Amino acid sequence: MLYIDELFALNFIVDYLLLLSAARVCGVLLRRWRYALGALFGAAYAVGAVLPGWGALSAPGLKIGCGCVMALIAFAGETALLKCALVFFAVSAAFGGAVWWASMLAGTPAGPGGTLALPLSLKTLVVSFGVCYAVVRLVFHRALKNARRQVMTVAAVFGGRSAVFRALRDTGNGLYDPVTGSEVLVVSAAAARPLFPQGCAAVLARDDPVAVLETLGAVPELKNRLRLIPYSAVGAASGLLPVFRPDSLMVDGKKREGVMIAVAPALDGGEYEAVL
């Protein structure tokens, strides 16, 4: 006997974790609400496939189509859409194999056509996730390492405005504020734009940091909140960058204290908008 609510909840949780795992492997900016929508679609499909008269939904072609729709919901708009979709299918296959293996070890009986009987035990699911995680780490070890080491999700709040962007963790970045000694995150003018009042976009994109500071400093709500710090880079002349202290800063969901933000109009990393 299958309980629709349990089947729906189980598939929603599993699908969400699979989409989230694929996103982390590919190092893209995490959009958890989209993964939840993709998991919602997958869970609805799983329920529909077991309803009387809807058995045709279990056809292999429709299963693949469902996976493609889930990938589009979760990753549409990403530059690495195809990569994310392929990794999602690979992680799903690894998890499916792990569930089958763990179920056989646990003595879970097979249903019609050799399918696993539901509901699966919590022990089976835990073991399956453990095996799946081990396989993903083994196969995508380099990608996982690079994703954690290089690209992080940063959420900043400044003057009541917020922005979310991707930051490259550069171990060679030694930029700091000479006055307070604070670590400095360098962000592109385009990514920093949502943190400033309307009309400041053109100002942030200027190449003259002194002019940027003078113009923004004349805005009442920004008065005394920005200043300049010196910087130097390999292959580039030394110069100045406008810098400010955000009201709050989150890096991969963890609050960071004592980090300042500098705006660099020429920063263009492709897959990231900032350097930490």
KAKA-V952629 format. One record per pair of residues at least 24 apart in sequence whose ideal C-beta (glycine too) atoms are under 6 Angstrom apart, sorted by sequence separation. I is the first residue (numbers start at 1). J is the second residue. If there is no record, write none. Layout:
BEGIN
I:J  I:J
END
This chain:
BEGIN
15:39  102:127  102:128  165:191  12:39  15:42  42:70  41:70  99:128  213:242  98:128  212:242  12:43  163:194  209:240  11:43  38:70  163:195  98:131  161:194  209:242  98:132  161:195  8:43  11:46  38:73  37:73  38:74  95:132  158:195  94:132  8:47  35:74  7:47  34:74  94:135  94:136  4:47  91:136  2:50  28:78  177:229  26:80  19:74  175:231  26:83  26:84  204:263  205:265  26:87  22:84  25:87  159:221  22:87  22:88  22:91  21:91  192:263  18:91  18:92  185:259  187:261  189:263  182:258  183:259  184:260  185:261  186:262  189:265  182:260  184:262  186:264  188:267  191:273  177:260  188:273  187:274  158:246  158:247  185:274  186:275  156:246  157:247  157:248  185:276  156:249  155:250  154:251  152:251  153:252  152:252  168:269  173:275  168:272  167:272  170:275  166:272  166:273  167:274  168:275  169:276  165:273  165:274  167:276  6:119  25:140  2:118  25:143  25:144  27:147  151:272  24:147  30:153  27:151  29:153  29:166
END
